[in-house]
């Protein structure tokens, strides 16, 4: 598979998780960081895509303990949650 097709496939899988919350976390993470990833990072992300959304969201929001196999710099980036943008109408009015 060529690089462009591979990235489109990952983008689709990251943004079509099943819930808006998971789409925002996993898809936003992909959009923000994939341009800097190594082949090892891409392999990590593909493996993460096989996990359940509830687990990924729990790890990202620090409400579930992170299994040792996922600990490391990639999950640290996921846990920052600084890449999520809320849809219009969901932000607090000042």
C-alpha positions in Angstrom: 0.0 0.0 0.0 1.4 3.4 -0.9 2.0 6.0 1.9 -1.0 8.2 1.0 -3.4 5.3 1.0 -1.9 4.1 4.3 -2.4 7.5 5.9 -6.0 7.7 4.6 -6.8 4.3 6.0 -5.4 5.3 9.5 -7.2 8.6 9.4 -10.5 6.9 8.6 -10.0 4.3 11.4 -9.0 7.0 13.9 -12.0 9.2 13.1 -14.7 6.5 12.9 -14.4 4.8 16.3 -18.1 4.6 17.1 -18.6 7.5 19.6 -17.9 11.2 19.1 -15.8 11.2 22.2 -13.5 8.4 20.9 -13.4 10.1 17.5 -12.2 13.3 19.1 -9.6 11.6 21.2 -8.2 9.1 18.7 -8.8 11.1 15.6 -7.5 14.3 17.2 -4.4 12.5 18.4 -3.8 11.2 14.9 -4.3 14.6 13.2 -2.1 16.4 15.6 0.9 14.1 15.8 1.1 11.6 12.9 3.3 13.8 10.7 6.1 13.4 13.2 5.8 9.7 13.8 8.4 7.0 13.0 7.5 3.6 11.7 7.6 2.3 15.2 5.1 5.0 16.3 2.8 4.0 13.4 2.9 0.4 14.5 2.1 1.4 18.1 -0.9 3.5 16.8 -2.2 0.6 14.6 -2.1 -1.7 17.6 -3.9 0.9 19.7 -6.7 1.0 17.2 -7.4 -2.6 18.0 -8.2 -1.7 21.6 -11.6 -0.9 22.9 -12.7 2.8 22.8 -13.6 2.7 26.5 -10.1 1.6 27.4 -8.4 4.2 25.2 -10.5 7.0 26.6 -10.0 5.8 30.1 -6.2 5.7 29.7 -6.2 9.1 27.9 -8.4 10.7 30.7 -6.5 8.9 33.4 -9.6 7.2 34.8 -8.3 3.7 34.1 -4.8 2.3 34.9 -2.6 2.0 31.9 -1.3 -1.5 31.1 2.4 -1.7 31.0 2.5 -2.6 27.3 1.0 0.9 26.5 3.2 3.0 28.8 5.6 5.3 27.1 6.0 8.5 25.2 3.2 7.9 22.7 0.6 7.3 25.5 2.1 10.3 27.3 1.2 12.4 24.2 -2.3 10.9 24.1 -2.9 11.7 27.7 -2.1 15.4 27.2 -5.5 15.8 25.5 -4.3 19.2 24.2 -5.2 18.2 20.6 -9.0 18.0 21.1 -11.1 20.8 19.8 -14.8 20.9 20.9 -17.5 21.4 18.3 -19.2 24.8 18.2 -21.9 25.0 20.9 -20.0 22.8 23.4 -17.7 25.4 24.6 -18.5 27.4 27.8 -19.7 30.9 27.1 -17.9 33.6 29.1 
